[in-house]
Structure formats: C-alpha cells, structure tokens
Amino acid sequence: KLANSINTEITANTAKVTNATHTGDVTGATALTIATDAVDIAMLSATGTADGTTFLRGDNAWASAAAGLNSVQVFTSGGTWTRPASITKVIVHVVGAGGAGGGGRSGYNYTGTGGGASGLAIKFLDVSSISTSTITIAAAITGAAIDASGADGGDSSWADGTNTIAGNGGDGGNYGGESYSEPGGTASGGDINSTGGSGMAGPAPNTDAHGGGPGGICCHGFGGSGGAMVRGNWDNDAKGYGHGGGGGAKNCTGGASAPGIIVVWEYK
C-alpha cells in the first residue's frame, strides 16, 4: 500500500507538467507559441551562404537572388550542351544547313536554281531536371558542279532525352534548265517551327550575263546571291547560317550553302 502523502506528491507533479508556463522565445502553458522574430538565420539548418544576395529555396538551400538572362552558348559544331550551375531555363534556337546551289548548264544560257534555306525551331525549356543535351550541327554543302544539281542541306538538332528540337536542311538547287524553285527545310519540336525560304530559279535564257537563281533565306544572316557572270561566279556562296547557295550562271558552278547553328540562351 502507498501512503496518501505519496499520492499527493504524484498529483502535484502531474499538474506541473500539464500546466507549466514557458517564457522566452516559446511562451504559453497548454498551448505554446513561438514569439515573433524569434527564429533567426543562425537557427536554420539550410545549406549554402546566407547574405544580402541570396534567398532560401524550398529545398532548404540558400541560392543567388539574381535572375534573368545569365549566359549564352553558341554551337557551330556538334558536341554536348552542359547545364551551368544555377541555370533553370533556356531558349534554344536550332538551324540546319541550306541546300547547295545548282550548277549552270554548259553550252546553253541556262542558269542553276538556288538551294532552299533551312527550317528554324525555337523552344523554351525548363532544364531544372536536364543536365546535358546532345548537339548535332549540319555542315555547309559545297555548290554543285556544272550540269549537276546541288545536294540537300543536313539537319541540326538538340536532343536531351525528353525533347528533340530539329531544324531540317533545305533542298539542293537544280542544274540549269530545270527551272523551278526548291523548297526550304521544315522544323519540329519547337514552340515556333519556321520553314526556310525557297531557292529561286534563274531567269529565262537570254544573254550570257544572266546570273543563277538566289538561294533561300533563313532568319540567321544573309542568303547567297545567284551567279552573275559566264566566266566565274560572283559571290553566290551563302552567308551567315542556314541559307541556300545561289545557283550557278551558264558554265558556272553553284554556290555553297551556309552551315547550321544552335544558340542556347540560358536563364537563372
């Protein structure tokens, strides 16, 4: 048997635990309240450095408060895009190669057709969970020989395992006498998918001075002009990126096309 005095002490101790009053940063009795401004930075377990340029993210890490455009990567040859630290979003521009200009025809006043321009794809991406992407860049195409059609341009692409964004090459120009335009390349996977401009046919045969048809235009630079002289070509190679080569004049080769390019605008 327990003495009554022991029971009395047990009851008193229980009351102390139940109705205890707390003071300081935490106050109250049965319901406790954290005082306003009581939790300061020193009490947080967040990673990183807390200062006037950082903020606390939802994953309990201090991060830079800077936002907006941070950097740009330009690819003129194939490789791998690697996401820089703190980059969360990108805008990707993908351009393929233009088609080569068709050659002029020997012995006749027939000029070659210009090559079509590449398609252009533009895509906004959240890359928070994307660390790398495979970059493919289409090379420029040499202009066609006399009495030969130009080769089609190659495709450029961004492929990150989830998204594939492609700018497809333009069609190569026809040789002299095959007088019709050549279509530009298409694009896919972008928020904007723009078809490249067509390469144009040369003028109807008349005099030896006729130049070939102009190359198609893409949005990144200047397209190639058509050949202008019987003896030699006058600047009918495409300029910039994604444009079609100009067609060759009589007895002249077609112009080279412009290569592809991928531009990645990187944002925090």
C-alpha positions as CSV (number, residue, x, y, z in Angstrom):
1,K,0.0,0.0,0.0
2,L,1.2,3.6,-0.8
3,A,0.9,6.3,1.8
4,N,-1.5,9.1,1.0
5,S,1.4,11.6,1.1
6,I,3.0,9.9,-2.0
7,N,-0.3,10.1,-3.9
8,T,-0.5,13.8,-3.2
9,E,3.0,14.4,-4.5
10,I,2.3,12.5,-7.7
11,T,-0.8,14.6,-8.3
12,A,1.1,17.8,-7.8
13,N,4.0,16.8,-10.1
14,T,1.5,15.9,-12.9
15,A,-0.1,19.3,-12.6
16,K,3.3,21.0,-13.0
17,V,3.9,19.2,-16.3
18,T,0.4,19.8,-17.7
19,N,0.1,23.4,-16.7
20,A,3.7,24.6,-16.9
21,T,4.2,28.1,-18.1
22,H,7.1,28.7,-20.6
23,T,8.8,32.0,-21.2
24,G,11.4,33.3,-23.7
25,D,11.2,32.5,-27.4
26,V,8.5,29.9,-26.7
27,T,5.6,31.1,-24.4
28,G,2.4,29.6,-23.1
29,A,1.0,26.9,-20.9
30,T,-1.1,24.1,-22.5
31,A,-0.7,25.8,-26.0
32,L,2.8,27.1,-26.9
33,T,3.5,29.9,-29.2
34,I,6.8,30.9,-30.9
35,A,7.4,34.6,-30.4
36,T,7.5,36.9,-33.5
37,D,11.0,37.2,-35.0
38,A,12.3,34.5,-32.6
39,V,13.7,32.3,-35.4
40,D,16.7,33.9,-36.9
41,I,19.2,32.8,-39.6
42,A,21.5,31.2,-37.0
43,M,18.7,28.7,-36.1
44,L,18.2,27.5,-39.6
45,S,20.0,24.3,-40.9
46,A,20.0,25.5,-44.6
47,T,22.9,24.8,-46.9
48,G,24.9,27.5,-48.7
49,T,25.7,31.0,-47.6
50,A,23.1,33.5,-46.3
51,D,23.8,37.1,-47.2
52,G,22.3,40.1,-48.9
53,T,22.4,38.4,-52.4
54,T,20.8,35.1,-51.6
55,F,17.3,33.7,-50.7
56,L,16.1,30.5,-49.1
57,R,14.7,28.0,-51.6
58,G,12.1,25.4,-51.0
59,D,14.8,22.7,-50.8
60,N,16.3,24.5,-47.8
61,A,19.3,25.9,-49.7
62,W,20.5,29.4,-50.0
63,A,20.6,30.5,-53.7
64,S,21.5,33.6,-55.6
65,A,18.8,36.1,-55.9
66,A,20.0,37.1,-59.4
67,A,17.5,36.2,-62.1
68,G,17.1,36.7,-65.9
69,L,19.5,36.1,-68.8
70,N,22.8,34.8,-67.4
71,S,24.7,33.4,-70.4
72,V,24.7,32.2,-74.0
73,Q,26.2,29.1,-75.6
74,V,26.7,29.0,-79.4
75,F,27.3,25.7,-81.2
76,T,28.7,25.7,-84.7
77,S,29.9,22.1,-84.5
78,G,28.4,19.0,-82.8
79,G,29.0,18.4,-79.1
80,T,27.3,18.4,-75.8
81,W,25.4,21.2,-74.0
82,T,26.0,21.0,-70.2
83,R,23.7,23.0,-67.9
84,P,25.7,25.6,-66.0
85,A,25.2,25.8,-62.2
86,S,22.1,27.8,-61.2
87,I,20.6,27.8,-64.7
88,T,17.0,26.6,-64.7
89,K,15.6,27.6,-68.1
90,V,16.8,28.0,-71.6
91,I,15.6,29.2,-75.0
92,V,17.0,27.1,-77.8
93,H,17.3,28.2,-81.5
94,V,18.1,25.3,-83.9
95,V,19.0,26.0,-87.6
96,G,20.1,23.3,-90.1
97,A,22.1,23.8,-93.3
98,G,20.8,25.3,-96.5
99,G,20.8,23.4,-99.7
100,A,23.6,23.9,-102.2
101,G,23.1,25.9,-105.4
102,G,22.6,24.0,-108.6
103,G,25.2,24.3,-111.3
104,G,24.7,26.2,-114.6
105,R,24.3,24.3,-117.8
106,S,27.2,24.0,-120.2
107,G,26.8,25.3,-123.7
108,Y,23.4,26.9,-123.0
109,N,22.2,30.1,-121.4
110,Y,20.5,28.1,-118.6
111,T,21.3,29.0,-115.0
112,G,21.1,26.9,-111.9
113,T,18.4,27.2,-109.2
114,G,19.3,28.4,-105.7
115,G,19.2,26.0,-102.8
116,G,16.4,26.2,-100.2
117,A,17.1,27.6,-96.7
118,S,16.9,25.6,-93.5
119,G,14.0,25.4,-91.2
120,L,14.3,27.2,-87.8
121,A,12.9,25.8,-84.5
122,I,12.7,27.9,-81.3
123,K,11.9,26.3,-78.0
124,F,11.6,27.4,-74.3
125,L,12.6,24.7,-71.9
126,D,12.7,24.2,-68.1
127,V,16.0,22.4,-67.7
128,S,16.0,22.1,-63.9
129,S,16.0,18.3,-64.3
130,I,18.0,18.2,-67.6
131,S,21.8,18.2,-67.1
132,T,23.0,17.6,-70.7
133,S,21.9,17.6,-74.3
134,T,23.4,16.1,-77.5
135,I,24.0,18.8,-80.1
136,T,24.1,18.0,-83.8
137,I,25.2,20.7,-86.3
138,A,24.8,20.4,-90.1
139,A,27.8,21.4,-92.1
140,A,27.8,23.7,-95.2
141,I,27.3,22.0,-98.5
142,T,29.7,22.6,-101.5
143,G,28.0,24.1,-104.6
144,A,27.1,21.8,-107.4
145,A,29.3,21.3,-110.5
146,I,28.3,22.4,-113.9
147,D,25.3,20.3,-115.2
148,A,24.7,19.0,-111.7
149,S,22.1,19.6,-109.0
150,G,23.0,20.7,-105.5
151,A,22.9,18.4,-102.5
152,D,20.3,18.9,-99.8
153,G,21.3,20.5,-96.6
154,G,21.7,18.5,-93.4
155,D,19.7,18.7,-90.2
156,S,20.7,20.2,-86.9
157,S,19.2,19.1,-83.6
158,W,19.0,19.3,-79.8
159,A,18.3,16.0,-78.1
160,D,18.1,15.9,-74.2
161,G,16.4,12.5,-73.8
162,T,13.0,14.2,-73.3
163,N,12.9,16.9,-76.0
164,T,14.1,16.7,-79.6
165,I,14.2,20.0,-81.5
166,A,15.3,20.0,-85.1
167,G,15.9,22.4,-87.9
168,N,15.9,20.5,-91.2
169,G,18.1,21.3,-94.2
170,G,16.8,22.9,-97.3
171,D,16.6,21.2,-100.7
172,G,19.5,21.5,-103.1
173,G,19.1,23.6,-106.3
174,N,18.6,22.2,-109.7
175,Y,21.0,22.4,-112.6
176,G,20.5,24.9,-115.4
177,G,17.4,24.3,-117.5
178,E,15.4,22.7,-114.7
179,S,13.6,26.0,-113.9
180,Y,11.6,25.7,-110.7
181,S,12.1,26.7,-107.1
182,E,13.4,24.4,-104.4
183,P,11.6,24.4,-101.0
184,G,13.2,25.3,-97.7
185,G,13.5,22.9,-94.9
186,T,11.0,22.3,-92.2
187,A,11.4,22.4,-88.4
188,S,10.0,20.4,-85.5
189,G,9.9,20.2,-81.7
190,G,9.8,24.0,-81.2
191,D,7.3,26.4,-79.8
192,I,7.9,28.1,-83.1
193,N,8.7,25.9,-86.2
194,S,9.5,28.1,-89.2
195,T,10.0,26.7,-92.8
196,G,13.0,28.1,-94.6
197,G,12.7,30.3,-97.8
198,S,12.7,28.6,-101.2
199,G,15.7,28.8,-103.5
200,M,14.6,30.5,-106.7
201,A,15.0,29.6,-110.3
202,G,17.3,31.6,-112.5
203,P,15.9,33.9,-115.2
204,A,14.8,32.6,-118.6
205,P,17.7,32.2,-121.0
206,N,18.6,35.3,-122.9
207,T,22.1,36.5,-122.7
208,D,25.3,35.1,-121.3
209,A,25.2,37.7,-118.5
210,H,22.3,36.1,-116.6
211,G,23.1,35.0,-113.1
212,G,21.7,32.0,-111.4
213,G,18.7,31.9,-109.0
214,P,19.2,33.3,-105.5
215,G,19.4,31.0,-102.5
216,G,16.6,30.8,-100.0
217,I,16.7,32.9,-96.8
218,C,16.7,31.8,-93.2
219,C,16.4,34.2,-90.3
220,H,20.1,34.0,-89.2
221,G,22.1,36.1,-91.7
222,F,22.1,36.7,-95.4
223,G,21.4,34.3,-98.2
224,G,23.7,33.6,-101.2
225,S,23.1,35.6,-104.3
226,G,22.9,33.9,-107.7
227,G,25.9,33.6,-110.0
228,A,26.3,36.7,-112.3
229,M,28.9,36.1,-114.9
230,V,29.5,33.5,-117.6
231,R,33.2,33.2,-116.6
232,G,33.3,32.6,-112.9
233,N,30.8,33.0,-110.2
234,W,30.1,36.3,-108.4
235,D,29.7,35.8,-104.7
236,N,27.0,33.1,-104.9
237,D,28.0,31.3,-101.7
238,A,25.5,31.7,-98.9
239,K,26.4,33.9,-95.9
240,G,25.5,33.5,-92.2
241,Y,23.7,30.3,-91.1
242,G,21.0,28.2,-92.7
243,H,20.8,29.9,-96.1
244,G,20.8,28.2,-99.5
245,G,23.6,28.7,-102.0
246,G,23.0,30.7,-105.2
247,G,22.5,28.9,-108.5
248,G,25.4,29.0,-111.0
249,A,25.3,31.1,-114.1
250,K,25.9,29.4,-117.5
251,N,29.0,27.3,-117.4
252,C,29.5,28.1,-113.7
253,T,29.2,26.0,-110.5
254,G,26.5,26.6,-107.9
255,G,27.2,28.4,-104.7
256,A,27.9,26.7,-101.3
257,S,25.2,26.7,-98.7
258,A,25.5,28.2,-95.2
259,P,26.0,25.7,-92.2
260,G,23.7,25.1,-89.3
261,I,23.9,26.7,-85.8
262,I,22.4,26.2,-82.4
263,V,22.2,29.1,-79.9
264,V,21.2,28.4,-76.3
265,W,20.1,31.4,-74.2
266,E,20.5,30.5,-70.5
267,Y,18.4,31.9,-67.7
268,K,18.5,31.7,-63.9
